[in-house]
Amino acid sequence: MTSLSLRLRYGGFVFALVLISGLTGESQAQEQIRIDAQAQTSPFPHFWEQMFGSGRAILALRESYRSDLRAVKQVTDFRYVRFHAILHDEVGVYDEDEHGNPVYNFAYVDEIYDGLLKNGVRPAVEISFMPKKLAFNPDALHPFWYKQNVSPPKSWEKWDGLMTAFARHLVERYGEDEVAQWYFEVWNEPNIDFWNGIPRQRSYFELYDHTARDLKGVSPRLRVGGPATAAAAWVDDFLKHAAQNHVPVDFVSTHGYADDTVEDLFGTNEDIPMDDRVCRAVGKVRKQIQDSAMPKLPLLWTEWNVPGMKAARDTSYVGPALANTVRECDGMVDMMSFWTFSDVFEEGGPIPEPFEGHFGLRAKGGINKPSYYDFGLLHKLGDQRMANSSSDVIVTKRKDGTLVVAVWNLVDPDKTGGAKKVRLVFDNLRSGAMVSESRVDDDHGNTLAAYKALGAPRYPTEDQVRRLNAATELPAPSRKRLEANYLDLDLQRNALVIVEVTAGSK
């Protein structure tokens, strides 16, 4: 085992990083991947970067939240954001007067949605949770720090009134053409402890039926869907119920994480690697849709993330895991919402310090994580994909003919593995093509290492955050002319590399 010391200086800081290579002859075994520059292509929409999740609605009023949103939008195709609790009492939407008559107040709702739209992002409206004065059980509080109410309503008539007033207000304020481009998702994970209706499934279906009909009563153009379940559950039952009862459904939504159990996702005891579970679950749900009475419905995977073991979400592991998920899920899902774009997040209370393994692309204080740079790299991929049998590559083409190839070396945090050499062999490519490389690995975009080298301050100052981001910002892509028909790449453990080849085919 060998070690390499790297000293990085920026703005008065010196970051000393010690990298342990641990390379063996076996880990250096070369993989060869052939790429035909004239191969047929198929559409490749960037389904993984169009929607992101975030904590809860009221956080969207904070400048730290909006700053992170703008930063992520700069490097991705960020179009929609989803969050919990637009009906939470802290948003102040629902009250009752002394006679029990409903009183609505959409002032904070307007500030929340105005802020998103001004920053070029639309809401995916998760309709949750229950205002206490409308709750059948005002004490049915979830254990999250912000204590949302998970009860059904005490009156369906009052729930219908709230949903109608809510939708009508949005259409009046933003216009029907605008709101028709939003998504309205009924509740969050009603199959677990975010919903305490009895029995769970039947009572959720009743909630969905009322809500969907209320929204459509305001405008048939509003898009409503569900069941927004954890672990890819209930979709077949939900679609059967909707078809039998003529309930409108414009899209299916559900969740699944790479570290959900196989039993929860599939009801089996199969040995399915974590890196394959999300897309395996996506495939299961897609087939359920295809087998239903509504086989063409869009599928929105409104929560997912890579495994969280050993604080992996703060490391370079995210890039290869993300790329592998994109490779596997392509063609089966319309949008995937990575949970979350920001660590402005309070399910367990205020995050006390950066890099505690939370979900976001930016750590507390606005520090870019490796995952932030990973999403930026994958944004470079073209909008046409070429088939390739390798499990470590995505081959795409842009409209101008540029080949864009993502290559990675995925090693799970609980597995052993080291660096490897990969040779990309290009067929039907003119000689002398220009090639550029960009990468995220332990030496590029590794903000966590730089943060630790700084002494891991619990409360980094704005200047420290600025310097950390500047010091780890990815450099301009390296460029060279391809003298032969191949390119050799050295990939560290959990490296993600983007290769751009700017030359036409022969």
SULJO-V914744 format. One line per field, one symbol per residue. burial: I if it has 24 or more other ideal C-beta (glycine too) atoms within 12 Angstrom, else O. Layout:
burial: ???
//
This chain:
burial: OOOOOOOIOOOOIOIOIOIOOOOOOOOOOOIOIIIIIOOOIOOIIIIIIIIIIIIIIIIIIIOIIIIIIIIIIIIIIIIIIIIIIIIIIIIIIIOOOOOOOIOIOIOIIIOIIOIIIOIOIIIIIIIIIIIIIIIIOOOIOIOIOIOIIIIIIIOOOIIIIIIIIIIOOIIOOIOOOOIIOIIIIIIIIIIIOIIIIOOIIOIIIIIIIIIIIIIIOIIOOIIIIIIIIIIIIIIIIIIOIIOOOOIIIIIIIIIIIIIIOIOIIIOOOOOIOIIIIIIIIIIIIIOIIOOIOIOOIIIIIIIIIIIIOOOIIIIIIIIIIIIIIIIIIIOIIIIIIIIIIIIIIIIOOOIOOIIIIIIIIIIIIIIIIIIIIIIIIIIIIIOIIIOIOIOIIIIIIIOOOIIIIIIIIIIIIOOOIIIIIIIIIIOOIOOOIIIIIIIIIIIIIIIIIIIOIIOOIOOIOOOIIOIIIOIIIIOOOOOOOIOOIIIIIIIIIIIIIIIIIIIOOO
//
